[in-house]
Amino acid sequence: MMPGMSAAISGDAARPGEVDVEILPDGGALAARAADLVAERLAKALSARGVATLAVSGGSTPRLFLAELAGRAVPWEAVHVFQVDERVAPAGHPDRNLTDLRAALLDRVPIPPGNIHPMPVEADDLDAAAAAYAGELRAVTGDGRLDVVHLGLGDDGHTASWPPGDPVVDAAALPGGRGVSPRHGRREPPDVGVAGPFNGRVRMTLTPPAVNRAGWIVWLITGAGKAPIVARLLAGDPALPASRVRRHDATLLVDAAAAAGLRPES
């Protein structure tokens, strides 16, 4: 597969369609490309509505991307930044995704404090805090639709903080739904849930319905260790939590090492 080609993903876990796949030479090139694409998408949202929303995942891969994004000409005074997921840990702790997010991006751009929306993981009642964060998301967006959602991919097939086997992967099983949907006649799942413990930490996370409502989804995946799981994701393996993510209006950026398991005809 060459950079910029599309790869079809099938499977019952998400709606069928295509995800655009771009293969970049290395992590630096991937970070720069991601920053360019995200800046473009935010600009489109700003042009259409005068405000834009971005949700960022945690992990090590986003650091270069966030630093690149800080150097792009984005009108940050009109952008609201949310978190896709966060570990339950004290403020400023190195395990907190917000710590890296602030250092790499938020502390380097002129974004108003009120436009920064950290997940409230220091709350005593995490379920209530998750519901409050879902309300905050709705208050800013009006309909819960984020303009851009950034995702990573774990070598176990998780994305956001959706551990394999955790109820958060099936958001309908979580408490805190928004009531009965008039269109579907059933309770709508919550937009934010609590997961884990996973790798030693309880997490707060956007759920699959919240992610799949986004205007555009961008995946950033690097490293040879991710190659087998990238191939499984693109094959539509329904066992992967990441397969809950919808396939249309999505771009998967991978470096050459992570793309090593892809066939040219994928």
FENCORCOR-V965123 format. One record per residue. RES is the residue in one small letter. PHI is phi in whole degrees, -180 to 180 (999 if undefined). PSI is psi in degrees with one decimal (none if undefined). Layout:
res=RES phi=PHI psi=PSI
res=RES phi=PHI psi=PSI
This chain:
res=m phi=999 psi=135.9
res=m phi=-101 psi=158.4
res=p phi=-54 psi=138.1
res=g phi=89 psi=-6.7
res=m phi=-78 psi=159.4
res=s phi=-101 psi=148.3
res=a phi=-127 psi=130.5
res=a phi=-77 psi=141.5
res=i phi=-124 psi=129.7
res=s phi=-115 psi=179.2
res=g phi=130 psi=156.1
res=d phi=-85 psi=-11.8
res=a phi=-76 psi=-19.3
res=a phi=-146 psi=164.0
res=r phi=-64 psi=142.4
res=p phi=-69 psi=160.6
res=g phi=159 psi=-156.6
res=e phi=-130 psi=145.9
res=v phi=-112 psi=136.1
res=d phi=-77 psi=127.8
res=v phi=-112 psi=126.9
res=e phi=-123 psi=128.8
res=i phi=-104 psi=121.0
res=l phi=-108 psi=154.6
res=p phi=-62 psi=-36.7
res=d phi=-158 psi=179.2
res=g phi=-64 psi=-33.9
res=g phi=-66 psi=-44.1
res=a phi=-66 psi=-37.5
res=l phi=-64 psi=-44.0
res=a phi=-62 psi=-42.0
res=a phi=-66 psi=-42.4
res=r phi=-64 psi=-42.8
res=a phi=-62 psi=-43.0
res=a phi=-62 psi=-40.9
res=d phi=-62 psi=-47.2
res=l phi=-66 psi=-43.2
res=v phi=-65 psi=-43.2
res=a phi=-60 psi=-39.6
res=e phi=-64 psi=-43.7
res=r phi=-66 psi=-40.0
res=l phi=-65 psi=-39.7
res=a phi=-62 psi=-39.9
res=k phi=-63 psi=-43.5
res=a phi=-64 psi=-41.6
res=l phi=-64 psi=-39.4
res=s phi=-65 psi=-35.8
res=a phi=-80 psi=-37.5
res=r phi=-130 psi=-10.8
res=g phi=83 psi=0.7
res=v phi=-149 psi=152.6
res=a phi=-140 psi=154.5
res=t phi=-130 psi=140.7
res=l phi=-136 psi=132.0
res=a phi=-117 psi=130.3
res=v phi=-117 psi=135.9
res=s phi=-85 psi=165.5
res=g phi=-94 psi=-168.6
res=g phi=107 psi=177.1
res=s phi=-83 psi=-32.4
res=t phi=-59 psi=-38.5
res=p phi=-68 psi=-15.1
res=r phi=-59 psi=-47.5
res=l phi=-64 psi=-41.4
res=f phi=-61 psi=-46.6
res=l phi=-63 psi=-40.2
res=a phi=-64 psi=-39.1
res=e phi=-65 psi=-43.0
res=l phi=-63 psi=-33.0
res=a phi=-62 psi=-23.8
res=g phi=-92 psi=-0.8
res=r phi=-88 psi=154.7
res=a phi=-81 psi=81.9
res=v phi=-112 psi=131.3
res=p phi=-75 psi=80.3
res=w phi=-62 psi=-20.4
res=e phi=-66 psi=-15.8
res=a phi=-114 psi=12.4
res=v phi=-111 psi=134.2
res=h phi=-106 psi=129.8
res=v phi=-111 psi=122.2
res=f phi=-110 psi=169.6
res=q phi=-106 psi=140.2
res=v phi=-75 psi=-39.4
res=d phi=-156 psi=160.9
res=e phi=-154 psi=144.3
res=r phi=-84 psi=145.0
res=v phi=-79 psi=105.6
res=a phi=-159 psi=161.7
res=p phi=-63 psi=158.2
res=a phi=-57 psi=135.3
res=g phi=81 psi=-5.0
res=h phi=-65 psi=142.0
res=p phi=-62 psi=-20.4
res=d phi=-75 psi=-18.0
res=r phi=-73 psi=130.8
res=n phi=-63 psi=-33.1
res=l phi=-61 psi=-31.1
res=t phi=-61 psi=-48.5
res=d phi=-69 psi=-39.2
res=l phi=-60 psi=-42.6
res=r phi=-67 psi=-46.3
res=a phi=-66 psi=-40.6
res=a phi=-84 psi=-29.2
res=l phi=-132 psi=-62.2
res=l phi=-64 psi=-35.3
res=d phi=-79 psi=-4.0
res=r phi=-111 psi=-0.3
res=v phi=-129 psi=156.2
res=p phi=-84 psi=63.4
res=i phi=-96 psi=131.8
res=p phi=-63 psi=142.1
res=p phi=-55 psi=-34.2
res=g phi=-70 psi=-12.3
res=n phi=-93 psi=0.5
res=i phi=-102 psi=126.8
res=h phi=-124 psi=82.3
res=p phi=-72 psi=147.3
res=m phi=-70 psi=135.2
res=p phi=-83 psi=65.1
res=v phi=-83 psi=-1.1
res=e phi=-92 psi=0.7
res=a phi=-70 psi=150.8
res=d phi=-70 psi=-39.9
res=d phi=-104 psi=96.4
res=l phi=-69 psi=-35.5
res=d phi=-64 psi=-43.4
res=a phi=-65 psi=-37.8
res=a phi=-66 psi=-37.7
res=a phi=-63 psi=-41.8
res=a phi=-64 psi=-38.8
res=a phi=-66 psi=-37.6
res=y phi=-68 psi=-38.0
res=a phi=-61 psi=-39.3
res=g phi=-66 psi=-37.6
res=e phi=-64 psi=-42.2
res=l phi=-60 psi=-44.4
res=r phi=-67 psi=-37.4
res=a phi=-64 psi=-37.0
res=v phi=-79 psi=-43.0
res=t phi=-90 psi=-24.6
res=g phi=89 psi=-40.9
res=d phi=-130 psi=8.8
res=g phi=79 psi=8.4
res=r phi=-96 psi=106.7
res=l phi=-76 psi=146.1
res=d phi=-73 psi=-44.1
res=v phi=-135 psi=130.3
res=v phi=-122 psi=125.4
res=h phi=-99 psi=133.8
res=l phi=-128 psi=153.4
res=g phi=-115 psi=-174.3
res=l phi=-143 psi=122.1
res=g phi=-83 psi=158.7
res=d phi=-72 psi=-5.0
res=d phi=-100 psi=3.3
res=g phi=92 psi=6.1
res=h phi=-85 psi=154.5
res=t phi=-136 psi=167.7
res=a phi=48 psi=-136.2
res=s phi=-120 psi=65.7
res=w phi=-112 psi=82.6
res=p phi=-66 psi=145.2
res=p phi=-55 psi=129.2
res=g phi=85 psi=-5.8
res=d phi=-80 psi=143.9
res=p phi=-58 psi=-23.7
res=v phi=-62 psi=-25.1
res=v phi=-65 psi=-30.9
res=d phi=-109 psi=84.2
res=a phi=-60 psi=-22.1
res=a phi=-64 psi=-19.7
res=a phi=-87 psi=-3.2
res=l phi=-88 psi=154.6
res=p phi=-74 psi=162.6
res=g phi=92 psi=22.9
res=g phi=-66 psi=169.1
res=r phi=-94 psi=16.8
res=g phi=99 psi=-173.9
res=v phi=-81 psi=129.5
res=s phi=-74 psi=125.2
res=p phi=-66 psi=-25.0
res=r phi=-81 psi=-41.0
res=h phi=-103 psi=-13.1
res=g phi=69 psi=24.1
res=r phi=-142 psi=161.9
res=r phi=-66 psi=131.3
res=e phi=-81 psi=138.2
res=p phi=-70 psi=158.8
res=p phi=-72 psi=156.8
res=d phi=-84 psi=-20.1
res=v phi=-135 psi=136.1
res=g phi=-137 psi=176.0
res=v phi=-115 psi=132.5
res=a phi=-129 psi=161.4
res=g phi=96 psi=-165.8
res=p phi=-61 psi=144.4
res=f phi=-139 psi=120.9
res=n phi=51 psi=42.1
res=g phi=88 psi=-1.1
res=r phi=-138 psi=137.3
res=v phi=-70 psi=147.4
res=r phi=-127 psi=155.3
res=m phi=-112 psi=141.8
res=t phi=-153 psi=148.6
res=l phi=-64 psi=145.1
res=t phi=-93 psi=168.7
res=p phi=-53 psi=-42.4
res=p phi=-61 psi=-37.7
res=a phi=-68 psi=-42.0
res=v phi=-65 psi=-44.7
res=n phi=-73 psi=-10.4
res=r phi=-84 psi=-9.8
res=a phi=-63 psi=154.3
res=g phi=-67 psi=-38.5
res=w phi=-153 psi=141.6
res=i phi=-119 psi=131.7
res=v phi=-124 psi=126.6
res=w phi=-99 psi=137.9
res=l phi=-122 psi=118.8
res=i phi=-137 psi=125.7
res=t phi=-134 psi=154.1
res=g phi=100 psi=143.3
res=a phi=-61 psi=-29.7
res=g phi=-64 psi=-19.6
res=k phi=-91 psi=-8.9
res=a phi=-57 psi=-46.2
res=p phi=-63 psi=-38.2
res=i phi=-77 psi=-30.0
res=v phi=-63 psi=-44.4
res=a phi=-61 psi=-40.3
res=r phi=-68 psi=-38.4
res=l phi=-62 psi=-46.8
res=l phi=-70 psi=-21.9
res=a phi=-82 psi=-7.3
res=g phi=81 psi=30.7
res=d phi=-60 psi=112.1
res=p phi=-71 psi=-10.1
res=a phi=-75 psi=-16.2
res=l phi=-85 psi=130.6
res=p phi=-55 psi=-35.6
res=a phi=-62 psi=-20.8
res=s phi=-71 psi=-6.4
res=r phi=-75 psi=-12.7
res=v phi=-80 psi=134.6
res=r phi=-64 psi=161.2
res=r phi=-103 psi=-24.9
res=h phi=-85 psi=158.6
res=d phi=50 psi=47.8
res=a phi=-142 psi=146.0
res=t phi=-129 psi=130.7
res=l phi=-110 psi=112.8
res=l phi=-101 psi=122.4
res=v phi=-130 psi=146.8
res=d phi=-84 psi=170.7
res=a phi=-60 psi=-35.6
res=a phi=-66 psi=-43.8
res=a phi=-70 psi=-21.7
res=a phi=-90 psi=4.6
res=a phi=-61 psi=-26.7
res=g phi=-90 psi=3.8
res=l phi=-87 psi=136.6
res=r phi=-82 psi=149.6
res=p phi=-56 psi=-30.9
res=e phi=-89 psi=3.4
res=s phi=-62 psi=none
